Amino acid sequence: MLQTILLLLGIYVLYKVIFDFIIPVTRATSQVRKQFQEAQQRMQDEMNIRANQSTPTHQYPDTGNAPKGGDYIEFEEIKK
C-alpha cells in the first residue's frame, strides 16, 4: 500500500516537473533563439541595404568630364 502511494506521488512529481518546468523552458529557449536569428537577419539585411546605398550610383564617363584635382585650396588661419 505504501509503495503504491509513493509510486503515484513520484509519478505526479515527475509529471509536474516535465510539464510545468522542462517543456516551458525548452519552448522559451527555442523562441528566444528564433528571435535572435530573426534580429540578426534583419541587421544583416539592413547592413546590406546601407552598403548598397553607399556605393556611387553615378559614374563619370571617361570623356574628360570627371572632376579634376586642384579644386581644394589649403589655407592657414592667422590669429592676432
Secondary structure, DSSP 4 states (H G I P E B T S, - for coil): -HHHHHHHHHHHHHHHHIIIIIHHHHHHHHHHHHHHHHHHHHHHHHHHHHHHHHS-S----TTS-SPPS-------PPP-
